[in-house]
Amino acid sequence: MRKSFILHIDSLSILEKMPDEMAGKFIKILNQYNKTGEVPDMDFALEMAVEPFLNQFKRDNDKYKKTVQRNREKGSLGGRPKVL
């Protein structure tokens, strides 16, 4: 399991348009998704705001898994060559 996730500042401009209560729910949903992979029930407006972030998290996670696999394969070949 990853220990962190990325929130791009330019994507968070949506927070400025949300009431404080909704912004809090928004952040909690993103956190819960990244911890458990589960998405709670939410109203349509919040779902519309959250969905692009969840899609980005999925893309980031796929990219991370590919990097881990590539590094694992390279490591099994002996890793970085020794400098003489």
N, C-alpha and C positions, 0 to 999 in steps of 0.2 A: 504494500500500500504506500502511496506517495505521502509525503509529509507536508506538502504545500500545494497551492494552486494559484494561478495568475489571474488577476482582475486588471484589465487594461483601463487606465484612467479615462481615456476618451470614450469608452463604452459606459462608464459609470455616470455620465451626464444625466441619465434617466433618473438618478436619485434626487436631483435637484427639483424635479417635477412631481415627485411623490410626496404625499403627506408623511410625517415622521413615522406613524404607525405602520404604514405600508412599506416604507423603506426598511424598517426593522425586520418585518416579515420577509422581505426580499433577501436581505443578507442572511437571515437564519435559514432560508430555503437553500441558498447557494452553499452554505456551510454544511447543512445536513446532507445534501446530495454528494458533496465531496467526501464526507465521512462514511456514508452508508450506501450510496448509489441509489437511494430511494428519493422519490419526489412526493411530497404530501399533496393532499387535495388543496386547491386554491381557487380563488375566483378568476374569472376570465381575464380581467385587466392585469392581475399579477402574473398569470400564466403567460400572457403576451410579453411581459417585460423579462421574465425568467428564461423563456425558451431559447433565445439566442445565446445566452450564457451557457446553458446546458449543452447546446450543440458545440460550442467552442471547447468546453471541458472534455467532451467526447473526442474531438479532434486532437486536442492536446494530449489526452491519455493514449490515443492510438500512436501518436508520434513518439511519446515517451516509451511505450512498450517496444516499438521498433528499435529505438536507440539502445534500450537495455539488451534486447536480443542481439543486436549487432555487436555490442561491447562484450557480451558473453561469448559469442563466436570468436571474436578476435582474441579474447583472453584465453580461450581453450587452445589457441594456436601458439601460446607462449607470450602473448602481450607484446609490448613495445620492445623492439630490438635493443640490445645492450650497446651502449656507446663505448667504443674501445679507446 
